[in-house]
């Protein structure tokens, strides 16, 4: 009697756990017909459980996906040992009102009372997909903006290896993006220039502050801006490097300085003549 009571209590606890879970949980029998449907599943798909119990689980999928899902069910039922460990996959769900939504499901084959059934734990990933799409769109906009500039822009990890870059650096260094990804841009420079730039790069990471410097490479002057990106833990996770070719500006500065020197010399000569 005591064992029976304990079993009943465990079963009640199990049913409550399933019923009030944060994910949709349903089970099907060996023919793919829905045998249980918790509250979250009702809310997610828009059906009362009385409307779906005994119906094929494929009704919860868009029609174009039902054939493939039936084939997966057959594969699971014919390979019990691997199927009982579960499989996680993404797909589309179909609500009662005809609207589809992205879902992620974990499916396990169980074997109650000599037969088999499938338990599905399903999560609506609409918000996650929306955030992923927004992030992807944001990255595309940022990449488009960077590629409209002739300046160099490159994102590297803390080891200085390229994660992403714009067309400006490829044009300046005469390499393709594929040749740069996963490599250090400094490997493409003369040793002296590379060592000098590495000092500024490491200093920016160590101090966790942006650093600006200028140097010359192969007859061209560049103005560099090394900006470390700090993560939520207060550590540098990535570094953004911008470089602008200022050769013409330097030449103009030299021309202005030379003209100023000539004016000074002329003024002295005029003074001498007057004396």
PyMOL commands that set and color helices and strands:
alter all, ss='L'
color gray80, all
select helices_A, chain A and resi 2-19+39-45+49-52+57-60+63-78+80-83+126-147+167-173+177-180+185-188+191-207+247-274
alter helices_A, ss='H'
color red, helices_A
select strands_A, chain A and resi 24-28+34-37+87-94+100-110+117-124+152-156+162-165+211-217+220-230+236-245
alter strands_A, ss='S'
color yellow, strands_A
deselect
rebuild
show_as cartoon
